[in-house]
Amino acid sequence: MDMWWKVAVVLVMCWGLTSSEAREEHHDSSPRTAMFRAPLDFGFVPSVVYETHAYYEPGPIGVLFHMVHAFLYVVQPNPFPKDLIVNMVQQNMGGIKGDDYKKPENVVLLLQAIYYELGFIVLTVLGVLFVLFMPIVGLCFCLCRCCENCGGEMHQRQKKNGDCLRGFYMATLIATSVFLAVGVTITYAANQNITSQIKSTRRLVSTNIRDLKSFANYTPVQIDYLAAQYTTAKNRVLSDLDNIGTLLGGQIHNQLEREVVPALDNALRMTAAMREAKESLESVTTSLETLQEGTGRLQNSLQSERASLSNTLNDQACSNGDVTHTCSTIRGTLSQLALSANFNGLPEVEGPLANLDAVLETDLSNIVQKGYSSFNDTPRMVREQTKGIVSEVKGLLDKSCGEIIGFTKMFPVEPALENFTKFLTESQKNIEAYYPQIDQLDFYRWIGCVVICCMVVLVLAFNFLGLLCGSCGYDKNATPTARGCLSNTGGNLLMASVGFSFIFSWVLMGVVVTTFVVGGNIEKLVCEPLANRQIFKIIDTPYLVHPAKKNVLPGMLFQDPNIDLTIGSMYRDCYENNGLYSALQLETKFNFNKFLNATVYSLEMAKLFNSVNVDLQGMLLLEQEGKDNLIDFANTGIGEIDYQAYLTEVNKGVTVVDLLSYANELEAQADQLRRGALENALKGHASSIRQIHKDQVVPMEQAMGTLSQSIKLLQKTSRELPIKVTNVLNAIEAAEYLISNNVSHVVKQETEKFIKNIVGYFSQYTAWVKHSLAMEVAQCKPISNIVDSLEIVACSFIVDSVNTFWFGLGGCCMLLIPSIIISVKLAKFYRRMDTEDVYDDGAENWS
């Protein structure tokens, strides 16, 4: 069976090779996890539920087990002698030869062992003395009584407290017999418990073997699942490679976008500036024409109105003394009815407008859009330029997948595990074939123990019958020589109890001593340290079995005792239902990194990724025509316009005086005159002036506002235009220089990120395999269950029951001594005497 376990372990270890290599790679590159686009879903490893529950609850008899354990602790309170056992094994590794036992170190070890076993030695010596002296004492007692000594004389001495003594002896014997009955009941219960638990042993054997079969059957399925999930990582890698244009090209685009897009945006904004400048120039031209035409009409209207008003003021009505002053005042304001601004002398803007029209004939917006399109075509350029590399990487991935599958097929795992399953089936059949013999042997054991119990029961029967007959037949008025038959029979039965006690006690004590020495030491030296796992510390002691072999388990499995693998650590891992790969530390036997570099992410694949080189020199952001167009825009002559002349005229106002205010003032002065023709004439002139303002001045003021706004916008544009054009051209040239000369750094940086992302998928896979191998694949709970089941069968089922057996039987043996003494004393009160005490007065007295 050990050979098959080794084969199974090695095969499972080889299956886990790829995952462990990836696990170390993942540990070396843990920062790569930050580059994962999304976690991969590998699903759940097929799990197996084991049947065995290696737990035992003894029930009511557990109280007796605890009593026995407490008694053994009193007998042997010393802690487990780990160091003593280790020293004894190491110093006597080659066996004791000749006078080796006389060596000081061996003498010391012997004394330490005696000190540890002192409690057992003392009780064993007492038991042996009991076995040796009890038959001798019984023989001497019989001979003594035959000589009418030791209570053998059939004569009862007179005692005043005879009734009290008889009652005391009877009560004491009843109590002793009750305790004997309890002891024999404990003995029988322990005997019966062994028989009952043997049937439970079959269940444990059956479930443990089924668990081992499940372990063997599920392990290949689990490992196949791990290997199949490589496809999940591979498919995600293939997906990224198929979308390398979007992923890698998009990232390169995003990095260059910081420089390129603002430059193109500024160039695109220049087209809007051109249109705004043209609209402003056209607005200036239109407004100027409107103002020039309006100026002529307004001048004629004002001259006509001024002449008409002058004629009115020269009328005879203005000659009257109280009116003369008002007319003179009005006459003095006639010069204010004149134009203030002169728009006829302003320079024309037809030249700059014509130049701008020529510039706008070139569609700069379309040229810039071509630059956008060329830049946004980066993903396609990346995809086209990396097509060959992607194809080779896909080929390497297929090759790696094939190598992994080929590697897993190198080892005949399924045939080996199938043979192991057959071996388990045959072993189960062989074990079950012994069940009838075990039952037969257990039956014989049970009969033997029942016979031993019957020895005590026989003594008990004589005790109780003697007490019953003696008590029922006793007549205190009868003399000792005249006691009845029933009373005499009771006394004889008690003496028969004494005889059988002498006959059986030493045999019973011999059984007790033997089982006590064996069962007690097994409990203290095997079961207790196995329960608290102290025994593993002895087995796992370095260099225990050989000075050159550090650890036992790796030396047996791998022929390498220097591996830091212990039985205790393996048991703990299996008890927690971890994977066998983790429990046996199989990663210490193979160079996983070498296999990983040769399969999952090889040097060849790394070279391919490092050879990625994206050439964007063919990308043209702005054609020369667009650049010339921007230069022509700056040279259209907008900056040469005399904006100050325009602003000066615009700021003057249309007329010297506000016509509405003038009309209101004229009307107010007319109201001061007497009603008549002059008043009406002046009010008519005020009304005419208001109409001129409404019809001619207001439109001219609106045109002046438009002209002012356009001139200011053009002035601002002309002031910033050279700098803006220069900045745009410089930004375009800088972006083009970046694309032509420095894009390799961006490409390399983003390519490294892309590669890390690809490797991250494999790292996720290897990390998942690592966790699965350690926790979910080939879960070795059946191994710890076997150890726990052996502990339950050997210690809880057998040793505890054997110890309870000798505990009860030993108590019976000790109680036989007072039973003998009390029975002899009490029989004197029940048996018919041959003689009795007679006094001189003829009276008889007995007690």
HELIX and SHEET records of a PDB file:
HELIX    1   1 ASP A    2  TRP A   15  1                                  14    
HELIX    2   2 LEU A   17  ASP A   28  1                                  12    
HELIX    3   3 SER A   30  MET A   35  5                                   6    
HELIX    4   4 GLY A   59  ILE A   61  5                                   3    
HELIX    5   5 GLY A   62  VAL A   75  1                                  14    
HELIX    6   6 LYS A   82  GLN A   91  1                                  10    
HELIX    7   7 ASP A  100  LYS A  102  5                                   3    
HELIX    8   8 PRO A  104  TYR A  116  1                                  13    
HELIX    9   9 LEU A  118  CYS A  146  1                                  29    
HELIX   10  10 GLY A  162  ALA A  228  1                                  67    
HELIX   11  11 TYR A  230  ASP A  242  1                                  13    
HELIX   12  12 ILE A  244  ILE A  244  1                                   1    
HELIX   13  13 GLY A  245  GLY A  249  3                                   5    
HELIX   14  14 GLY A  250  LEU A  313  1                                  64    
HELIX   15  15 GLN A  316  SER A  319  5                                   4    
HELIX   16  16 GLY A  321  GLY A  332  1                                  12    
HELIX   17  17 LEU A  334  GLN A  336  5                                   3    
HELIX   18  18 GLU A  350  LEU A  360  1                                  11    
HELIX   19  19 LEU A  364  ASN A  376  1                                  13    
HELIX   20  20 THR A  378  GLN A  385  1                                   8    
HELIX   21  21 LYS A  387  LYS A  409  1                                  23    
HELIX   22  22 VAL A  413  ALA A  433  1                                  21    
HELIX   23  23 TYR A  435  GLY A  473  1                                  39    
HELIX   24  24 PRO A  480  ALA A  482  5                                   3    
HELIX   25  25 CYS A  485  ILE A  522  1                                  38    
HELIX   26  26 GLU A  523  CYS A  527  3                                   5    
HELIX   27  27 GLU A  528  ALA A  531  1                                   4    
HELIX   28  28 GLN A  534  ILE A  539  1                                   6    
HELIX   29  29 VAL A  552  PHE A  558  1                                   7    
HELIX   30  30 ILE A  567  TYR A  575  1                                   9    
HELIX   31  31 LEU A  580  ALA A  583  1                                   4    
HELIX   32  32 LEU A  586  LYS A  589  5                                   4    
HELIX   33  33 PHE A  592  ALA A  598  1                                   7    
HELIX   34  34 LEU A  603  ASN A  610  1                                   8    
HELIX   35  35 GLN A  624  ALA A  634  1                                  11    
HELIX   36  36 ILE A  638  GLU A  640  5                                   3    
HELIX   37  37 TYR A  643  LYS A  652  1                                  10    
HELIX   38  38 LEU A  659  ASP A  671  1                                  13    
HELIX   39  39 ALA A  677  ILE A  692  1                                  16    
HELIX   40  40 HIS A  693  VAL A  697  3                                   5    
HELIX   41  41 VAL A  698  TYR A  737  1                                  40    
HELIX   42  42 LEU A  738  ASN A  742  3                                   5    
HELIX   43  43 VAL A  743  MET A  775  1                                  33    
HELIX   44  44 LYS A  781  GLU A  791  1                                  11    
HELIX   45  45 ILE A  792  VAL A  799  3                                   8    
HELIX   46  46 ASP A  800  TYR A  830  1                                  31    
END                                                                             
